[in-house]
Amino acid sequence: MKFIATIALFLLLAPQADAEGVCDIVKGAVLIAQDDKNTYLGKITNPYDSDSIFNKYGTYGSEYSSSSIWNEYATFGSEYSSYSPHNSYTSTPPMIIKNRKILGYLSANKSIKSSISPNLLKALCKDEL
């Protein structure tokens, strides 16, 4: 429980925490959509990993892939989709999971506890992993 509280604290204080600390916590975590299929949305790893959400040429990092959170016209990237981390009103953003535990959520919705926005995560971690 203490571990979860620490994660929540880092995610809530991410703008003030050092990037390395936040990135170390989420490194290797996977994103899972809260849709009816629990769709896999990629990994939070370095941009050279083919499954990385930061690999702009990969399935999960490309702005053109239908499976990417960065495709603003796709289900998981649209600011209007209830499954997108870019929807600032959603109550069902992607989960950040590591070691079979939910660390928090990837969401632009500031009301979601234990969440970090996708753009902040990218700014903090893309070059740190």
Z-matrix of the N, CA and C atoms (Angstrom, degrees):
N
C 1 1.449
C 2 1.537 1 110.84
N 3 1.335 2 116.03 1 -38.11
C 4 1.460 3 120.28 2 178.72
C 5 1.527 4 110.51 3 -61.79
N 6 1.347 5 116.24 4 -38.22
C 7 1.462 6 121.41 5 178.81
C 8 1.524 7 110.19 6 -61.34
N 9 1.338 8 117.20 7 -45.99
C 10 1.471 9 122.03 8 179.94
C 11 1.527 10 109.75 9 -62.33
N 12 1.321 11 117.11 10 -42.41
C 13 1.461 12 120.50 11 179.20
C 14 1.530 13 110.82 12 -62.60
N 15 1.320 14 116.57 13 -38.31
C 16 1.465 15 120.93 14 178.03
C 17 1.519 16 110.70 15 -64.59
N 18 1.332 17 115.92 16 -44.29
C 19 1.467 18 120.90 17 177.75
C 20 1.523 19 109.82 18 -60.42
N 21 1.326 20 116.55 19 -47.47
C 22 1.460 21 120.96 20 -178.92
C 23 1.525 22 110.29 21 -59.30
N 24 1.315 23 116.47 22 -42.50
C 25 1.453 24 120.70 23 179.28
C 26 1.524 25 111.36 24 -61.96
N 27 1.332 26 116.88 25 -44.96
C 28 1.461 27 120.23 26 178.41
C 29 1.521 28 110.95 27 -62.02
N 30 1.331 29 116.82 28 -43.14
C 31 1.459 30 119.40 29 -178.03
C 32 1.523 31 111.50 30 -68.05
N 33 1.320 32 116.80 31 -37.56
C 34 1.459 33 120.08 32 179.07
C 35 1.528 34 111.96 33 -71.11
N 36 1.316 35 116.30 34 -34.07
C 37 1.458 36 120.88 35 -177.60
C 38 1.518 37 112.67 36 -100.61
N 39 1.310 38 117.43 37 16.66
C 40 1.462 39 121.82 38 -174.89
C 41 1.527 40 113.96 39 -50.27
N 42 1.331 41 119.93 40 -40.22
C 43 1.457 42 117.95 41 179.76
C 44 1.534 43 112.56 42 -62.33
N 45 1.344 44 117.88 43 -28.01
C 46 1.452 45 120.84 44 -178.50
C 47 1.523 46 112.28 45 -97.74
N 48 1.319 47 117.35 46 -22.25
C 49 1.461 48 120.87 47 -179.48
C 50 1.521 49 109.15 48 -75.48
N 51 1.329 50 116.01 49 155.89
C 52 1.452 51 116.84 50 177.81
C 53 1.525 52 109.39 51 -73.55
N 54 1.312 53 115.35 52 146.06
C 55 1.467 54 121.65 53 -175.25
C 56 1.515 55 111.86 54 -57.48
N 57 1.309 56 116.65 55 -40.14
C 58 1.459 57 120.25 56 -177.49
C 59 1.526 58 111.73 57 -60.17
N 60 1.329 59 117.39 58 -40.57
C 61 1.462 60 121.35 59 179.61
C 62 1.517 61 111.99 60 -64.12
N 63 1.316 62 116.49 61 -46.88
C 64 1.466 63 120.86 62 179.00
C 65 1.523 64 109.85 63 -63.18
N 66 1.314 65 116.56 64 -45.62
C 67 1.466 66 120.96 65 -176.95
C 68 1.523 67 111.91 66 -66.17
N 69 1.325 68 117.27 67 -36.33
C 70 1.466 69 120.28 68 176.49
C 71 1.523 70 111.13 69 -61.85
N 72 1.314 71 116.66 70 -38.00
C 73 1.464 72 120.80 71 -178.90
C 74 1.522 73 111.25 72 -66.77
N 75 1.327 74 117.55 73 -44.86
C 76 1.470 75 120.19 74 -174.70
C 77 1.528 76 113.87 75 -91.00
N 78 1.334 77 117.45 76 -7.71
C 79 1.468 78 121.15 77 -178.45
C 80 1.531 79 110.89 78 -55.77
N 81 1.324 80 115.74 79 125.57
C 82 1.459 81 121.41 80 178.97
C 83 1.515 82 114.36 81 86.76
N 84 1.323 83 117.22 82 -5.59
C 85 1.468 84 120.20 83 178.38
C 86 1.526 85 109.82 84 -70.39
N 87 1.316 86 115.78 85 157.62
C 88 1.461 87 121.24 86 176.86
C 89 1.522 88 109.14 87 -111.64
N 90 1.323 89 115.25 88 155.10
C 91 1.461 90 121.43 89 174.32
C 92 1.517 91 108.27 90 -103.29
N 93 1.312 92 116.17 91 129.87
C 94 1.458 93 122.39 92 178.83
C 95 1.522 94 108.05 93 -126.75
N 96 1.331 95 115.90 94 127.18
C 97 1.461 96 120.92 95 179.04
C 98 1.525 97 109.93 96 -71.64
N 99 1.309 98 115.75 97 152.92
C 100 1.461 99 120.91 98 176.36
C 101 1.529 100 110.45 99 -95.69
N 102 1.330 101 115.91 100 36.43
C 103 1.461 102 120.31 101 175.54
C 104 1.527 103 109.13 102 -87.11
N 105 1.321 104 117.40 103 -178.00
C 106 1.471 105 120.49 104 -177.03
C 107 1.523 106 113.48 105 -69.24
N 108 1.335 107 117.76 106 -11.54
C 109 1.468 108 121.28 107 179.93
C 110 1.529 109 112.54 108 -108.54
N 111 1.323 110 117.46 109 -1.41
C 112 1.472 111 121.09 110 -173.54
C 113 1.527 112 109.91 111 47.96
N 114 1.304 113 115.26 112 55.22
C 115 1.460 114 123.17 113 -175.75
C 116 1.528 115 112.26 114 -60.35
N 117 1.319 116 114.78 115 131.09
C 118 1.466 117 122.41 116 175.86
C 119 1.526 118 108.23 117 -72.90
N 120 1.335 119 117.19 118 128.85
C 121 1.461 120 121.71 119 -176.62
C 122 1.524 121 113.91 120 -116.80
N 123 1.323 122 117.11 121 11.50
C 124 1.457 123 120.43 122 176.67
C 125 1.511 124 113.25 123 112.02
N 126 1.347 125 114.18 124 -179.11
C 127 1.461 126 121.98 125 -177.56
C 128 1.521 127 111.07 126 -116.45
N 129 1.309 128 114.71 127 152.62
C 130 1.461 129 120.62 128 174.34
C 131 1.527 130 106.15 129 -93.54
N 132 1.319 131 114.57 130 87.70
C 133 1.463 132 122.08 131 -178.76
C 134 1.524 133 109.06 132 -140.66
N 135 1.301 134 115.95 133 -176.52
C 136 1.466 135 120.21 134 -177.90
C 137 1.536 136 111.33 135 -64.64
N 138 1.319 137 117.08 136 155.94
C 139 1.467 138 121.73 137 -176.13
C 140 1.530 139 115.34 138 -63.25
N 141 1.330 140 118.05 139 -9.41
C 142 1.466 141 121.03 140 -179.92
C 143 1.525 142 112.43 141 -88.92
N 144 1.318 143 117.17 142 -12.42
C 145 1.465 144 121.79 143 177.53
C 146 1.532 145 107.74 144 -75.84
N 147 1.325 146 117.46 145 130.26
C 148 1.469 147 120.66 146 -177.20
C 149 1.529 148 112.82 147 -62.99
N 150 1.329 149 118.50 148 -24.01
C 151 1.465 150 122.15 149 178.95
C 152 1.529 151 113.18 150 -95.62
N 153 1.319 152 117.51 151 2.22
C 154 1.460 153 120.72 152 -175.64
C 155 1.526 154 112.09 153 -70.24
N 156 1.328 155 115.28 154 141.15
C 157 1.467 156 119.76 155 174.69
C 158 1.528 157 110.60 156 -73.03
N 159 1.323 158 116.60 157 -8.29
C 160 1.465 159 121.35 158 178.28
C 161 1.529 160 112.97 159 -102.22
N 162 1.332 161 117.49 160 1.86
C 163 1.470 162 121.84 161 177.63
C 164 1.526 163 107.62 162 -87.86
N 165 1.324 164 117.04 163 100.91
C 166 1.468 165 120.33 164 -173.84
C 167 1.524 166 113.84 165 -67.40
N 168 1.329 167 117.48 166 -9.01
C 169 1.466 168 121.13 167 176.61
C 170 1.528 169 111.67 168 -104.63
N 171 1.307 170 117.41 169 -4.77
C 172 1.460 171 121.77 170 -176.80
C 173 1.520 172 113.03 171 -91.88
N 174 1.304 173 115.10 172 168.56
C 175 1.466 174 122.75 173 -179.51
C 176 1.523 175 112.52 174 -56.24
N 177 1.314 176 117.67 175 -39.03
C 178 1.462 177 121.15 176 -172.82
C 179 1.525 178 114.43 177 -100.60
N 180 1.320 179 116.75 178 -4.14
C 181 1.456 180 119.84 179 -179.83
C 182 1.512 181 114.51 180 -117.65
N 183 1.322 182 116.55 181 -9.18
C 184 1.461 183 121.27 182 -177.67
C 185 1.528 184 111.41 183 -77.36
N 186 1.303 185 116.16 184 140.56
C 187 1.465 186 119.78 185 176.56
C 188 1.533 187 111.96 186 -74.99
N 189 1.335 188 117.22 187 -3.55
C 190 1.464 189 121.24 188 -179.32
C 191 1.528 190 113.41 189 -108.30
N 192 1.312 191 118.27 190 -12.33
C 193 1.463 192 121.85 191 -177.02
C 194 1.530 193 111.14 192 -79.65
N 195 1.318 194 116.40 193 137.35
C 196 1.468 195 120.57 194 178.86
C 197 1.526 196 112.03 195 -68.97
N 198 1.329 197 117.18 196 -15.28
C 199 1.469 198 121.64 197 179.88
C 200 1.528 199 112.85 198 -96.47
N 201 1.313 200 117.02 199 4.64
C 202 1.461 201 121.12 200 -174.04
C 203 1.524 202 112.67 201 -98.17
N 204 1.325 203 115.10 202 141.60
C 205 1.466 204 120.09 203 174.88
C 206 1.528 205 111.28 204 -74.60
N 207 1.314 206 117.20 205 -8.93
C 208 1.467 207 121.48 206 -179.17
C 209 1.530 208 112.78 207 -96.46
N 210 1.342 209 118.12 208 -1.55
C 211 1.464 210 121.98 209 177.64
C 212 1.525 211 108.01 210 -89.68
N 213 1.310 212 116.57 211 104.91
C 214 1.463 213 120.86 212 -174.72
C 215 1.529 214 114.21 213 -68.08
N 216 1.334 215 117.19 214 -8.95
C 217 1.464 216 120.65 215 179.36
C 218 1.527 217 112.43 216 -104.02
N 219 1.317 218 117.54 217 -1.54
C 220 1.468 219 122.00 218 -176.63
C 221 1.531 220 110.80 219 -102.82
N 222 1.312 221 114.99 220 163.99
C 223 1.465 222 122.44 221 -177.58
C 224 1.522 223 113.18 222 -52.17
N 225 1.314 224 117.74 223 -43.15
C 226 1.462 225 120.40 224 -173.40
C 227 1.527 226 114.04 225 -94.32
N 228 1.340 227 116.58 226 3.67
C 229 1.455 228 120.05 227 179.19
C 230 1.519 229 114.70 228 -124.94
N 231 1.316 230 116.65 229 -12.77
C 232 1.459 231 121.22 230 -177.74
C 233 1.528 232 111.75 231 -71.34
N 234 1.300 233 116.29 232 140.34
C 235 1.464 234 119.51 233 177.59
C 236 1.531 235 111.96 234 -70.90
N 237 1.337 236 117.50 235 -7.06
C 238 1.459 237 121.48 236 -179.53
C 239 1.528 238 113.57 237 -104.77
N 240 1.310 239 118.04 238 -12.84
C 241 1.465 240 121.55 239 -178.05
C 242 1.527 241 111.00 240 -78.72
N 243 1.320 242 116.09 241 136.96
C 244 1.470 243 119.88 242 -179.96
C 245 1.525 244 112.67 243 -69.62
N 246 1.338 245 117.73 244 -12.94
C 247 1.468 246 121.31 245 179.69
C 248 1.530 247 112.81 246 -101.22
N 249 1.306 248 116.52 247 3.90
C 250 1.463 249 121.20 248 -175.62
C 251 1.528 250 112.28 249 -93.45
N 252 1.325 251 116.71 250 139.91
C 253 1.465 252 119.24 251 175.50
C 254 1.531 253 112.48 252 -71.30
N 255 1.326 254 116.97 253 -12.45
C 256 1.465 255 121.42 254 -178.65
C 257 1.525 256 112.89 255 -89.48
N 258 1.327 257 117.77 256 -6.18
C 259 1.459 258 122.18 257 178.36
C 260 1.527 259 108.34 258 -83.22
N 261 1.306 260 116.94 259 111.58
C 262 1.464 261 120.38 260 -175.14
C 263 1.528 262 113.72 261 -75.86
N 264 1.346 263 117.26 262 2.08
C 265 1.462 264 120.91 263 178.03
C 266 1.526 265 113.41 264 -118.19
N 267 1.309 266 117.96 265 -5.30
C 268 1.462 267 120.27 266 -175.26
C 269 1.526 268 112.65 267 -66.27
N 270 1.315 269 114.68 268 148.74
C 271 1.469 270 120.47 269 173.03
C 272 1.528 271 109.88 270 -109.59
N 273 1.342 272 116.51 271 4.25
C 274 1.472 273 121.17 272 -178.70
C 275 1.534 274 111.59 273 -129.93
N 276 1.332 275 117.37 274 57.30
C 277 1.468 276 119.55 275 179.01
C 278 1.523 277 110.91 276 -76.25
N 279 1.329 278 117.76 277 167.11
C 280 1.467 279 120.40 278 177.16
C 281 1.537 280 112.20 279 -60.52
N 282 1.317 281 114.18 280 144.23
C 283 1.464 282 121.25 281 177.49
C 284 1.526 283 109.27 282 -88.70
N 285 1.311 284 116.75 283 144.83
C 286 1.463 285 123.17 284 173.10
C 287 1.523 286 105.56 285 -101.63
N 288 1.339 287 115.89 286 113.58
C 289 1.464 288 120.91 287 -173.80
C 290 1.528 289 110.51 288 -121.09
N 291 1.331 290 114.79 289 133.43
C 292 1.464 291 121.05 290 177.11
C 293 1.529 292 108.13 291 -142.77
N 294 1.312 293 115.50 292 134.68
C 295 1.467 294 120.90 293 -178.67
C 296 1.530 295 112.08 294 52.90
N 297 1.331 296 114.75 295 40.91
C 298 1.467 297 123.37 296 176.58
C 299 1.532 298 114.01 297 64.78
N 300 1.333 299 116.08 298 21.06
C 301 1.459 300 121.02 299 178.53
C 302 1.524 301 109.36 300 -126.72
N 303 1.314 302 116.50 301 143.03
C 304 1.462 303 121.12 302 176.70
C 305 1.530 304 108.19 303 -79.60
N 306 1.331 305 115.37 304 115.81
C 307 1.465 306 120.52 305 177.50
C 308 1.520 307 110.60 306 -80.26
N 309 1.317 308 115.30 307 -34.49
C 310 1.452 309 121.13 308 -176.60
C 311 1.511 310 109.46 309 169.64
N 312 1.320 311 115.90 310 -154.10
C 313 1.459 312 121.54 311 -174.75
C 314 1.525 313 109.94 312 -133.91
N 315 1.318 314 114.84 313 150.48
C 316 1.457 315 121.07 314 174.86
C 317 1.520 316 105.83 315 -99.03
N 318 1.328 317 116.90 316 108.72
C 319 1.457 318 118.71 317 -172.84
C 320 1.524 319 113.21 318 -157.59
N 321 1.327 320 114.65 319 142.83
C 322 1.460 321 122.01 320 172.92
C 323 1.525 322 110.61 321 -85.41
N 324 1.337 323 116.51 322 -6.15
C 325 1.462 324 121.77 323 178.99
C 326 1.527 325 108.68 324 -78.41
N 327 1.313 326 116.44 325 110.57
C 328 1.464 327 121.19 326 -176.82
C 329 1.525 328 112.80 327 -70.35
N 330 1.330 329 117.44 328 -10.85
C 331 1.465 330 121.08 329 178.32
C 332 1.522 331 112.85 330 -84.49
N 333 1.331 332 117.20 331 -12.98
C 334 1.469 333 120.94 332 -179.81
C 335 1.530 334 108.04 333 -80.03
N 336 1.319 335 115.46 334 117.58
C 337 1.467 336 119.66 335 179.05
C 338 1.520 337 109.79 336 -71.20
N 339 1.306 338 116.17 337 152.05
C 340 1.473 339 123.07 338 -179.98
C 341 1.525 340 111.54 339 57.37
N 342 1.323 341 115.39 340 44.64
C 343 1.466 342 118.82 341 179.45
C 344 1.527 343 110.52 342 -125.48
N 345 1.321 344 113.60 343 159.93
C 346 1.459 345 121.72 344 174.16
C 347 1.526 346 106.40 345 -136.10
N 348 1.306 347 117.15 346 140.47
C 349 1.464 348 119.61 347 -178.36
C 350 1.529 349 109.69 348 -72.32
N 351 1.331 350 117.12 349 149.21
C 352 1.463 351 119.63 350 -179.73
C 353 1.527 352 112.70 351 -61.26
N 354 1.314 353 116.99 352 -37.22
C 355 1.463 354 119.65 353 -178.83
C 356 1.529 355 111.64 354 -70.37
N 357 1.328 356 116.85 355 -36.35
C 358 1.462 357 119.91 356 176.51
C 359 1.525 358 110.32 357 -68.25
N 360 1.325 359 116.71 358 -42.97
C 361 1.465 360 120.29 359 177.67
C 362 1.525 361 110.31 360 -58.08
N 363 1.320 362 116.13 361 -44.30
C 364 1.466 363 120.71 362 -179.98
C 365 1.529 364 110.78 363 -64.10
N 366 1.317 365 116.55 364 -44.28
C 367 1.466 366 120.35 365 -179.48
C 368 1.531 367 111.72 366 -64.26
N 369 1.317 368 116.49 367 -39.23
C 370 1.462 369 120.50 368 -178.21
C 371 1.521 370 113.32 369 -77.38
N 372 1.333 371 116.45 370 -39.87
C 373 1.466 372 119.23 371 -165.23
C 374 1.521 373 117.54 372 -111.97
N 375 1.311 374 119.16 373 -18.64
C 376 1.466 375 119.79 374 -174.67
C 377 1.526 376 112.25 375 -52.14
N 378 1.304 377 117.03 376 -44.14
C 379 1.467 378 120.81 377 -177.35
C 380 1.529 379 113.34 378 -96.49
N 381 1.330 380 117.14 379 -0.98
C 382 1.464 381 121.42 380 -178.00
C 383 1.523 382 113.18 381 -95.61
N 384 1.333 383 117.39 382 -16.53
C 385 1.472 384 119.94 383 -173.69
C 386 1.509 385 112.95 384 -91.30
